[in-house]
Amino acid sequence: MSNYLAIATVTATLQRVLQAAVQLDIPGARVTTVRPDASGSGTPEVGVNVYLYQATPNPAWRNYDLRNRRPKGELIKQAQAGLDLFYIMTFYGNEVELEPQRLLGSAVRTIVDYPIFTPEMIRETANNPTFSFLANSTLDKQVERVTIVPSNMNTEELSKIWSVFFQSPYVLSFACQGSAVLIEGQRQSGRPLPIRKREFYTTPSQPSIFQVVSEAGVNQPVVASSSLKIRGQSLNSQISNEELQNLNRNSQLARSKPQVRIGETRITPDNVEENEISLELSLLSPLEKNSLRAGIQSLQIVYSIAPKRVETEPQRIVGSNVMPFVLCPTIADIEIQEIEDNGDETYSAQVKVQLDVIAGVGQRVLIFLNERSTSNPTAYIFTAARRRRDSKLITFPISDVKEGEYLVRVQVDGAESPLNVDVNPQSETYEQFVSPTVAIG
């Protein structure tokens, strides 16, 4: 591949090759690379002017370099661009002595003699003091050689070029094309190690989850103290000894039963059956509980299909389909601080609520306040204060709340904390919501 100097190097090499030829055929002839404008400034009185008027993507190399990034934008390989260069040569001299036509013949013969720019020709151009600005060119290292071939251009195309690009009186012209110039990007890419070995495994008894519910009932919320019922088929999939031998393994499997993956947490359940798994969330370790997040959770059954032969070997697992469920937070404690009387029978305060599961920084957290009153009860909704880290302690600034006792609910991304119901038949509040509450005022 070549760097950004490749295009200029092709033009300079073409100029140098033509200069060496035409000055022998027509003494005093010069080769320039300026724009052939109306005034003729910069163009030779006798000689050839080479002007690059267009560069387009090379079709073959554009398809070759089609996939150089992954869907998220990471480089798979070093990016590159393949270009075709289009030149127009104009010839100047004594028309009576047919110098422009003699120069045209000399230029065409030179292109026929040198249709390919070799690395030696390119290095001679880059090392020439006249082209010192091309000293860092890497065109000579390009895998594909640059070729110069005449272009088939009719009178109509020539007239369009002269009228649109140059807007100057027409002189004898000849077009040629340089293909292909490969320009490499500067951003470095990473390449993974090659695949050393391929192995294939068959898993005819892949687990499948149909339903995830709370043991308390299908319509009951799932909280951090719930017992989950995971229903499906092939949930207790095991690899038989015969299958193990077919895998060419001499050791026994390290796992004893499937694992339940909730988010990034893996839990080994105690009760595993073919069509149902029971999972006690209340029995999770503190570390596992701290990894749970309120809101929508993803649940999956996974199990290993072969033991690791070496410690660095990746774990081979088979997983079920992913089943979502909603984990509702539970209010563990409520504290009211900085309460202020607004003077109009309303109050403002800071309500701090301790949850039993973590609410993430990016999650939307709301507090619902419902007055415990049988006469025109009032309800309020407030948004949590901005948080800088994941936390179980959420602060809610509330304002213009009238005095009274309120039932409190917290909602995290749609997952709402449950209210407690009075189940004592002898109580005045039987089958009513009774807690958690907070007193304002």
C-alpha positions as CSV (number, residue, x, y, z in Angstrom):
1,M,0.0,0.0,0.0
2,S,1.0,3.6,-0.5
3,N,0.5,6.8,1.5
4,Y,-1.2,10.1,0.7
5,L,1.7,11.1,-1.6
6,A,0.8,8.3,-4.1
7,I,-1.4,10.5,-6.4
8,A,1.2,13.3,-6.7
9,T,4.0,10.6,-7.2
10,V,2.1,9.2,-10.2
11,T,1.8,12.6,-11.8
12,A,5.4,13.4,-11.2
13,T,6.6,10.1,-12.6
14,L,4.5,10.6,-15.7
15,Q,6.0,14.1,-16.1
16,R,9.5,12.9,-15.7
17,V,9.1,10.0,-18.1
18,L,7.6,12.3,-20.8
19,Q,10.2,15.0,-20.2
20,A,13.0,12.5,-20.9
21,A,11.4,11.5,-24.2
22,V,10.0,14.7,-25.7
23,Q,13.2,16.8,-25.2
24,L,15.1,14.4,-27.4
25,D,12.4,14.5,-30.2
26,I,11.8,18.3,-30.0
27,P,14.7,20.2,-28.5
28,G,13.7,22.7,-25.9
29,A,10.3,21.1,-25.2
30,R,9.1,21.1,-21.6
31,V,6.6,19.0,-19.7
32,T,4.5,20.9,-17.1
33,T,1.6,19.9,-14.7
34,V,-0.4,23.1,-14.4
35,R,-4.0,24.0,-15.2
36,P,-4.3,24.9,-18.9
37,D,-6.1,28.2,-18.4
38,A,-7.1,30.8,-20.9
39,S,-4.0,33.0,-20.3
40,G,-1.7,30.1,-20.8
41,S,0.2,31.0,-17.7
42,G,2.5,28.2,-16.7
43,T,2.0,26.2,-19.8
44,P,5.1,25.8,-22.1
45,E,5.5,27.6,-25.4
46,V,6.7,24.3,-26.8
47,G,5.9,21.2,-24.9
48,V,3.3,19.1,-23.1
49,N,1.1,19.9,-20.1
50,V,-0.2,17.0,-18.0
51,Y,-3.3,17.9,-16.0
52,L,-5.1,15.5,-13.5
53,Y,-8.7,16.5,-13.9
54,Q,-10.5,13.6,-12.2
55,A,-10.0,10.7,-9.7
56,T,-12.6,8.0,-9.2
57,P,-12.8,4.8,-7.1
58,N,-11.5,1.8,-8.8
59,P,-14.4,-0.7,-9.1
60,A,-12.3,-3.8,-8.4
61,W,-10.5,-2.5,-5.4
62,R,-13.7,-0.9,-4.0
63,N,-15.4,-4.3,-3.8
64,Y,-12.2,-5.9,-2.4
65,D,-12.2,-3.5,0.5
66,L,-15.9,-3.6,1.1
67,R,-15.7,-5.1,4.7
68,N,-13.0,-3.4,6.7
69,R,-15.0,-2.7,9.8
70,R,-17.3,-4.5,12.1
71,P,-20.9,-3.3,12.5
72,K,-19.9,-1.2,15.6
73,G,-17.1,0.5,13.6
74,E,-14.0,-1.3,14.9
75,L,-11.4,-1.9,12.2
76,I,-11.0,-5.5,11.0
77,K,-8.1,-4.6,8.7
78,Q,-6.2,-1.6,7.6
79,A,-8.6,0.5,5.5
80,Q,-7.6,1.5,2.0
81,A,-8.9,3.2,-1.1
82,G,-8.3,2.2,-4.7
83,L,-8.4,5.1,-7.3
84,D,-8.2,5.6,-11.0
85,L,-6.6,8.8,-12.2
86,F,-7.7,10.6,-15.4
87,Y,-5.2,12.9,-17.1
88,I,-5.5,15.2,-20.1
89,M,-2.4,16.1,-22.1
90,T,-2.3,19.3,-24.0
91,F,0.3,20.1,-26.6
92,Y,1.8,23.5,-27.5
93,G,4.2,24.7,-30.2
94,N,4.6,26.1,-33.7
95,E,1.5,25.0,-35.6
96,V,3.2,25.6,-38.9
97,E,5.9,23.2,-38.1
98,L,3.3,20.8,-36.6
99,E,5.1,20.8,-33.2
100,P,1.9,20.0,-31.2
101,Q,1.3,16.9,-33.4
102,R,4.9,15.8,-33.1
103,L,4.7,16.1,-29.4
104,L,1.5,14.1,-29.3
105,G,3.2,11.3,-31.2
106,S,6.2,11.4,-28.9
107,A,3.9,11.3,-25.8
108,V,1.9,8.3,-27.1
109,R,5.0,6.4,-28.1
110,T,6.4,7.0,-24.5
111,I,3.2,5.7,-22.9
112,V,3.3,2.6,-25.2
113,D,7.0,2.0,-24.2
114,Y,6.4,2.6,-20.5
115,P,2.8,1.4,-19.7
116,I,3.8,0.2,-16.2
117,F,5.5,2.3,-13.5
118,T,8.1,0.0,-11.9
119,P,9.3,0.5,-8.4
120,E,12.7,1.7,-9.8
121,M,11.0,4.4,-11.9
122,I,9.0,5.6,-8.9
123,R,12.1,5.6,-6.6
124,E,14.0,7.7,-9.2
125,T,11.1,10.2,-9.1
126,A,11.0,10.4,-5.3
127,N,14.8,10.8,-5.1
128,N,15.0,13.5,-7.7
129,P,15.8,16.9,-6.1
130,T,13.1,18.5,-8.2
131,F,10.5,16.5,-6.4
132,S,11.9,16.7,-2.9
133,F,8.4,17.1,-1.5
134,L,7.8,13.4,-2.6
135,A,10.7,12.0,-0.6
136,N,8.4,10.1,1.8
137,S,6.3,8.6,-0.9
138,T,5.7,4.8,-0.5
139,L,4.1,4.2,-3.9
140,D,7.1,1.9,-4.9
141,K,5.9,-0.5,-2.1
142,Q,2.4,-0.8,-3.6
143,V,1.6,-4.5,-4.5
144,E,-0.2,-3.7,-7.7
145,R,1.8,-1.8,-10.3
146,V,0.4,1.5,-11.6
147,T,-0.4,1.3,-15.3
148,I,-0.9,4.2,-17.8
149,V,-3.2,3.5,-20.7
150,P,-4.8,5.8,-23.4
151,S,-8.4,6.7,-22.7
152,N,-11.1,6.4,-25.3
153,M,-12.5,9.9,-25.4
154,N,-14.7,11.3,-28.2
155,T,-15.2,14.9,-29.3
156,E,-18.2,15.4,-27.2
157,E,-16.5,14.3,-24.0
158,L,-13.4,16.5,-24.8
159,S,-15.7,19.5,-25.4
160,K,-17.4,19.0,-22.1
161,I,-14.0,18.9,-20.3
162,W,-12.7,22.0,-21.9
163,S,-16.0,23.9,-21.4
164,V,-16.6,22.9,-17.8
165,F,-13.1,22.5,-16.3
166,F,-10.8,24.8,-18.3
167,Q,-13.0,27.4,-20.0
168,S,-10.2,28.3,-22.4
169,P,-9.6,28.0,-26.1
170,Y,-9.1,24.4,-27.2
171,V,-5.7,23.0,-28.1
172,L,-4.7,19.6,-29.3
173,S,-5.5,17.1,-26.4
174,F,-5.0,13.5,-25.5
175,A,-6.4,11.6,-22.5
176,C,-4.9,8.8,-20.5
177,Q,-5.7,6.9,-17.4
178,G,-3.6,5.7,-14.4
179,S,-4.8,2.6,-12.6
180,A,-4.9,1.7,-9.7
181,V,-3.5,3.9,-6.9
182,L,-4.0,2.3,-3.5
183,I,-4.0,4.7,-0.6
184,E,-3.8,3.1,2.9
185,G,-5.4,4.6,6.0
186,Q,-3.3,5.6,9.0
187,R,-5.5,4.1,11.7
188,Q,-4.1,0.8,12.9
189,S,-6.2,-2.3,13.2
190,G,-6.0,-5.3,15.4
191,R,-6.0,-8.8,14.1
192,P,-6.9,-11.8,16.3
193,L,-4.8,-15.0,16.5
194,P,-5.6,-17.7,14.0
195,I,-7.9,-20.5,14.8
196,R,-5.8,-23.4,16.0
197,K,-8.4,-26.1,16.3
198,R,-12.1,-26.6,15.4
199,E,-14.4,-28.8,17.5
200,F,-18.1,-29.5,17.1
201,Y,-20.6,-30.6,19.7
202,T,-24.1,-31.9,19.4
203,T,-26.7,-31.0,22.1
204,P,-29.9,-32.8,21.4
205,S,-31.4,-31.9,24.8
206,Q,-30.9,-28.1,24.8
207,P,-33.0,-26.6,27.6
208,S,-36.0,-24.4,26.8
209,I,-37.8,-22.0,29.2
210,F,-41.5,-21.4,28.9
211,Q,-42.3,-19.4,32.0
212,V,-40.7,-17.6,35.0
213,V,-43.1,-16.8,37.8
214,S,-43.1,-16.2,41.6
215,E,-44.1,-19.2,43.8
216,A,-46.7,-16.9,45.4
217,G,-48.7,-16.9,42.1
218,V,-48.6,-16.1,38.4
219,N,-49.8,-12.5,39.0
220,Q,-47.7,-11.8,42.1
221,P,-44.7,-9.5,41.8
222,V,-41.2,-11.0,41.9
223,V,-39.0,-9.4,44.6
224,A,-35.6,-10.2,46.0
225,S,-37.1,-12.5,48.6
226,S,-39.2,-14.5,46.2
227,S,-38.9,-18.1,45.2
228,L,-38.9,-18.4,41.4
229,K,-40.4,-21.2,39.5
230,I,-38.7,-21.7,36.1
231,R,-40.8,-24.0,33.9
232,G,-39.8,-25.5,30.6
233,Q,-38.3,-28.7,29.2
234,S,-34.9,-30.4,29.3
235,L,-34.0,-28.2,32.2
236,N,-31.9,-30.9,33.8
237,S,-29.9,-31.8,30.7
238,Q,-26.9,-33.9,31.4
239,I,-24.1,-35.3,29.2
240,S,-24.1,-39.1,29.3
241,N,-20.9,-41.2,29.7
242,E,-21.3,-42.3,26.1
243,E,-21.5,-38.7,24.9
244,L,-18.5,-37.9,27.0
245,Q,-16.5,-40.7,25.4
246,N,-17.5,-39.4,21.9
247,L,-16.0,-36.0,22.9
248,N,-12.7,-37.8,23.6
249,R,-12.6,-36.6,27.2
250,N,-10.9,-38.7,29.9
251,S,-12.1,-36.6,32.9
252,Q,-15.5,-36.2,34.5
253,L,-17.6,-33.1,34.0
254,A,-16.8,-30.4,36.6
255,R,-20.5,-29.3,37.0
256,S,-23.1,-31.3,38.8
257,K,-26.3,-29.5,37.6
258,P,-27.3,-26.6,35.4
259,Q,-26.9,-23.0,36.5
260,V,-29.3,-20.1,36.3
261,R,-27.9,-16.9,34.9
262,I,-29.7,-13.7,35.9
263,G,-28.1,-10.7,34.3
264,E,-24.3,-11.2,34.9
265,T,-24.9,-13.4,38.0
266,R,-24.7,-17.2,37.9
267,I,-26.6,-19.2,40.5
268,T,-26.6,-22.9,41.2
269,P,-30.2,-23.9,42.2
270,D,-30.8,-26.7,44.7
271,N,-34.0,-28.2,43.3
272,V,-33.6,-29.1,39.6
273,E,-36.2,-31.2,37.8
274,E,-36.7,-32.0,34.1
275,N,-39.5,-29.5,33.7
276,E,-39.1,-27.1,36.6
277,I,-36.4,-25.4,38.6
278,S,-37.0,-23.8,42.0
279,L,-34.7,-20.9,42.9
280,E,-34.8,-19.2,46.2
281,L,-33.6,-15.6,45.7
282,S,-33.5,-15.0,49.4
283,L,-30.7,-17.6,49.7
284,L,-28.4,-15.8,47.4
285,S,-25.0,-14.6,48.8
286,P,-24.6,-10.9,49.6
287,L,-22.3,-10.6,46.5
288,E,-25.0,-12.2,44.3
289,K,-27.7,-10.0,45.7
290,N,-25.7,-6.9,45.1
291,S,-25.4,-7.8,41.4
292,L,-29.2,-7.8,41.0
293,R,-30.8,-4.7,39.5
294,A,-34.4,-3.6,39.9
295,G,-36.4,-3.6,36.6
296,I,-36.4,-6.0,33.7
297,Q,-34.0,-9.0,34.2
298,S,-32.9,-11.6,31.7
299,L,-32.9,-15.3,32.9
300,Q,-31.2,-18.2,31.1
301,I,-30.3,-21.8,32.0
302,V,-26.7,-22.7,31.1
303,Y,-24.5,-25.7,31.6
304,S,-21.1,-26.8,30.5
305,I,-20.7,-29.5,27.9
306,A,-17.0,-30.3,28.4
307,P,-14.4,-29.7,31.1
308,K,-11.5,-27.3,30.6
309,R,-8.3,-29.1,29.6
310,V,-6.2,-26.1,30.5
311,E,-7.0,-23.1,32.8
312,T,-6.8,-20.6,29.9
313,E,-9.2,-22.5,27.7
314,P,-12.6,-20.8,27.3
315,Q,-15.6,-22.4,29.0
316,R,-17.8,-24.3,26.7
317,I,-21.5,-23.9,27.6
318,V,-24.9,-24.6,26.2
319,G,-27.7,-22.1,27.0
320,S,-31.4,-22.0,26.8
321,N,-33.5,-19.3,25.4
322,V,-33.5,-16.0,27.4
323,M,-36.6,-15.3,29.3
324,P,-37.3,-11.8,30.7
325,F,-39.0,-11.1,34.1
326,V,-39.5,-8.0,36.2
327,L,-37.7,-7.8,39.5
328,C,-39.6,-5.4,41.8
329,P,-37.8,-3.4,44.5
330,T,-38.9,-3.6,48.1
331,I,-38.8,-0.6,50.4
332,A,-36.6,-1.4,53.5
333,D,-36.7,2.0,55.2
334,I,-38.0,5.5,54.7
335,E,-36.5,8.6,56.3
336,I,-37.7,12.2,55.9
337,Q,-35.3,15.1,56.2
338,E,-35.1,18.9,55.8
339,I,-38.9,19.3,56.1
340,E,-40.1,22.9,55.6
341,D,-43.4,24.5,56.1
342,N,-44.3,26.5,53.0
343,G,-46.9,28.6,54.9
344,D,-49.9,27.5,52.8
345,E,-50.6,24.2,54.6
346,T,-48.1,22.4,52.3
347,Y,-44.6,21.1,53.0
348,S,-41.3,20.5,51.2
349,A,-38.8,17.9,52.2
350,Q,-36.2,15.3,51.2
351,V,-37.4,11.7,51.4
352,K,-34.7,9.1,51.5
353,V,-35.8,5.5,50.6
354,Q,-33.7,2.4,51.2
355,L,-34.4,-0.3,48.7
356,D,-33.4,-4.0,48.9
357,V,-32.0,-4.0,45.4
358,I,-29.8,-1.6,43.5
359,A,-31.1,1.1,41.2
360,G,-28.7,1.9,38.4
361,V,-27.5,5.4,37.5
362,G,-29.3,5.3,34.1
363,Q,-32.6,4.0,35.5
364,R,-35.6,6.2,35.9
365,V,-36.8,6.2,39.5
366,L,-40.1,7.6,40.7
367,I,-41.8,7.8,44.1
368,F,-45.6,7.6,44.4
369,L,-47.3,9.1,47.5
370,N,-51.0,8.2,48.2
371,E,-52.7,9.8,51.1
372,R,-54.3,7.4,53.6
373,S,-57.6,9.1,53.8
374,T,-61.2,8.1,53.0
375,S,-62.2,11.7,52.2
376,N,-60.8,13.0,48.9
377,P,-57.3,11.5,49.2
378,T,-54.4,13.3,47.5
379,A,-51.7,11.6,45.3
380,Y,-48.3,12.8,44.2
381,I,-45.5,11.7,41.9
382,F,-41.9,12.9,42.3
383,T,-38.7,12.0,40.4
384,A,-35.5,10.9,42.2
385,A,-32.6,13.3,42.6
386,R,-29.7,12.8,40.1
387,R,-27.4,10.0,41.1
388,R,-23.7,9.6,40.3
389,R,-23.4,5.9,41.0
390,D,-25.6,2.8,41.4
391,S,-27.1,2.7,44.9
392,K,-29.9,1.2,47.1
393,L,-30.4,4.6,48.8
394,I,-32.5,6.9,46.7
395,T,-33.3,10.6,47.5
396,F,-36.5,12.3,46.4
397,P,-37.0,16.0,46.7
398,I,-40.7,16.6,47.3
399,S,-42.6,19.9,47.4
400,D,-46.1,21.4,47.9
401,V,-47.3,18.3,49.7
402,K,-50.2,18.7,52.2
403,E,-50.0,17.4,55.7
404,G,-50.9,13.8,56.2
405,E,-49.9,10.1,56.2
406,Y,-49.0,8.6,52.8
407,L,-48.5,5.2,51.4
408,V,-45.2,5.0,49.6
409,R,-44.2,3.1,46.4
410,V,-41.0,3.3,44.4
411,Q,-40.9,2.6,40.7
412,V,-37.6,1.7,38.9
413,D,-37.9,1.5,35.1
414,G,-41.5,0.4,35.5
415,A,-40.9,-2.1,38.3
416,E,-43.0,-1.0,41.2
417,S,-42.4,-1.8,44.9
418,P,-45.4,-3.7,46.4
419,L,-47.6,-2.5,49.2
420,N,-48.4,-4.6,52.3
421,V,-52.0,-5.6,52.9
422,D,-53.7,-6.1,56.3
423,V,-54.7,-9.7,56.4
424,N,-56.1,-9.7,60.0
425,P,-59.9,-10.2,59.8
426,Q,-60.3,-8.5,63.2
427,S,-58.6,-5.3,62.1
428,E,-60.4,-2.2,61.0
429,T,-58.1,-2.0,57.9
430,Y,-58.7,-5.6,56.9
431,E,-57.7,-6.1,53.2
432,Q,-56.5,-2.5,52.9
433,F,-53.0,-1.3,52.0
434,V,-51.3,-0.4,55.3
435,S,-47.5,0.1,54.6
436,P,-44.9,1.3,54.0
437,T,-46.0,4.9,54.9
438,V,-44.4,8.2,55.7
439,A,-45.9,11.2,57.7
440,I,-45.6,14.7,56.2
441,G,-46.0,17.7,58.4
